[in-house]
Every structure is written in C-alpha cells, then in structure tokens.
Amino acid sequence: MRNLPTFLLKICTQCKRELPLTEFSAHKLGWCGFRAECKECNRAATALYRKKNWLKVRENAYKWRRENPERWKELKKKSYKAHPETLRAQRKRNALKIRANTRRWQIVNPHKVKINCIKRRAMKMNASGSHSVEQWLSRVSMFLWKCAYCGTKLDSKTATQDHRIPLVRGGTNWPSNLVPACLKCNVDKNRFTPKEFFLRRATP
C-alpha cells in the first residue's frame, strides 16, 4: 500500500463517511486511483454478493483452479504455512468428508494410487529417481501389457509394478528400472534380480 498523508480525505459513496484515503482500496479507474466505497463497505458488499450468488462464485472458483493448477497449489502451500492451526482444525472438522473424497479419488485413479505407494516406499529406502503415471503406462505398453517374467496378459487391475533391480538391492525408481508383472511373479521374485529369479524358477 502506498504511504499516503493522513490529511487526504475521501467520502465513501455507500456509508457517506469522510475517511482517510488509507481506508479505500486501490482501483485504477477510481478517483485518484481509489475505489468509491471504503474497505468496510466493500467487504460487506462482497460478502452479500457471495451469499446471493454462491453457486456462480463456486463454479468460477472451480474453473479458475482448473485453468491455474500450479498457481492454486502455490497459494494453498502459502496458506497452509501461514495458518497451520486453521488447517488442522478444518481437517478435523471435515474428516469424514475428506476420507470419502479420498476414497472416491483412489477408485477413479488406481494407477496414481500405485505410483504414490511406490514413491513412498522408495523414499523410505532413499532410492533415487521418480516417474509419472504416463511414464509407467508407457513401460507397460512397451511390454504389450504382458508380464515381463511369464508373459501373462495383463490389464489395469492385474498389472503390478516391479523393480528389476529391487530397491533393497540398490535399485532406482527411474522408469528404466520398472517392468510390469503379474501379482504371482511379483511376489515370487521378491528381493531377487531377474537372473536370480529365473534360476530359482528353473531349479527343481
């Protein structure tokens, strides 16, 4: 806000009070670059408009978030950092709703759920690398949606993600170390490398 002399006054068009210019918000089309109504009247008018047009306001907000995802994430982070107590209280108050929304998202985005689980495990093991859902699906397509170990046909529900070099053996979480596998092969392979796994399978 500009440093303005306190003796400069302006009359609010709503409440008709004569107030210092510091009580008016800046507006490039207003007199001397300020709004016609004071901040208090402007806040009251905005609140009334939001109450009468709550559906339109919500739709516009959703539209802006979809068109500006990165900016929205940045604003949320700033808000959470500035008001941690408010965030915790809000989450506690809406715990059931948040849980239901999370469950719906998990059902609609099974691949992202799997990727997030793998990322958490990789972080715990200090494994290097990361990948997106698109990169993972590209790897699955490269294997023609078949298990890399037994050739079983896979789909979005049966395909599991396997690290060729296991994370516990120093493997990375980069796409190049990922292969699709059926659940049985993934479980049987466990901590072995592909070579060790095929040797164990060939041994009677």
C-alpha angles and dihedrals in degrees: 000000000000120000101249128184110253093227093069107099135186133187116237111231091216109043094021092225121145106232139168115268089248087073091062127077120236117261123171094216097046130093108290087353097300136113120260093235126057123250093258093053091043091054091049092049092048092050091049092049092049091050094050095041102032094138094052091045091052093048091050090049092051090048092051091049091052092049095044107035096152093048090047092053090049092051092047092052091050091048094048091048093048096044110029094153092053090050093051091048091049093050092048091049093050099035096127093046092048091049092050093048091048091051092050090050091050091052092050094043108040093153092054090049091055092046092051091050090051091048092052091050092047091050091052089053093044090238117169124235138040139211141199130235089255092054091049093049088049089056091049091050090050088060089047091244091295132127109265091221108039104014095238113161111253137196136188091283100043100039113101127187118245129185108224089210102037118240090237088058094052098273121155132234093232118125091249090066094051128094132170116248138174115250094253094053092043092053094043093048091053109148097353128108117240091259093051091045094053091046091052091047091050092049111093 
